[in-house]
Amino acid sequence: MLDRFGQGLPDPQEETESPELPVDECANDECQTWIYRGDKVWRYDGDLYCKLRCLAKAMGAVEMKAGE
C-alpha cells in the first residue's frame, strides 16, 4: 500500500499545455489582448473577450452620458 507521498508530484515535462502560452486572443478587433489559461473572460457567440468593455463593443453597445 502506498502512502500519500508514494506517487510524488506530476512531471512538468509530461504536461501538454504550458501555462505561459496564450490559449486565445480577445475577439475585439481593437483589443486583441492575449488570453491565458486561468484568465477571467467573457464568452459570447463562441468568442472570448478579455474585458466586459470588449464584449459590450462586440454587441454594439455605445458608451455615453445619460440624456445625450
C-alpha positions as CSV (number, residue, x, y, z in Angstrom):
1,M,0.0,0.0,0.0
2,L,1.3,3.4,-1.0
3,D,1.3,6.3,1.4
4,R,0.2,9.8,0.2
5,F,3.8,10.6,-0.9
6,G,4.2,7.4,-2.9
7,Q,3.3,8.9,-6.2
8,G,5.1,12.2,-6.0
9,L,4.4,15.4,-7.9
10,P,3.4,15.3,-11.6
11,D,6.3,15.6,-14.1
12,P,6.2,19.1,-15.6
13,Q,7.6,17.7,-18.8
14,E,4.6,15.5,-19.3
15,E,2.2,18.4,-19.3
16,T,0.7,19.1,-22.7
17,E,-0.3,22.7,-22.2
18,S,2.1,25.3,-21.0
19,P,0.7,27.9,-18.7
20,E,2.9,30.6,-20.3
21,L,1.4,30.1,-23.8
22,P,-1.8,32.0,-24.7
23,V,-4.9,29.9,-25.4
24,D,-6.7,32.6,-27.4
25,E,-6.9,36.3,-28.0
26,C,-9.7,38.8,-27.3
27,A,-12.2,38.8,-30.2
28,N,-12.5,42.6,-30.1
29,D,-10.5,43.7,-33.2
30,E,-9.5,46.9,-31.4
31,C,-8.0,45.0,-28.5
32,Q,-6.7,41.5,-29.4
33,T,-5.1,41.0,-26.0
34,W,-3.7,37.6,-25.4
35,I,-5.8,35.3,-23.1
36,Y,-4.0,32.9,-20.9
37,R,-5.2,29.7,-19.1
38,G,-7.0,30.7,-15.9
39,D,-7.8,34.3,-17.0
40,K,-11.3,35.6,-16.3
41,V,-13.0,36.1,-19.7
42,W,-16.5,36.6,-21.2
43,R,-17.8,34.3,-23.9
44,Y,-20.4,35.5,-26.4
45,D,-21.4,33.7,-29.6
46,G,-18.4,31.4,-29.3
47,D,-15.8,34.2,-29.0
48,L,-13.8,35.1,-25.9
49,Y,-13.4,38.7,-24.6
50,C,-10.8,39.8,-22.1
51,K,-12.9,42.7,-20.6
52,L,-16.6,43.4,-20.3
53,R,-16.0,46.6,-22.3
54,C,-14.7,44.5,-25.2
55,L,-17.8,42.3,-25.0
56,A,-20.1,45.4,-25.0
57,K,-18.4,46.8,-28.1
58,A,-18.9,43.5,-29.9
59,M,-22.6,43.6,-29.0
60,G,-22.8,47.1,-30.4
61,A,-23.1,49.0,-27.1
62,V,-22.1,52.6,-27.1
63,E,-20.7,54.5,-24.1
64,M,-22.4,57.8,-23.5
65,K,-23.8,60.1,-20.7
66,A,-27.4,59.8,-19.8
67,G,-29.7,62.3,-21.5
68,E,-27.5,62.8,-24.6
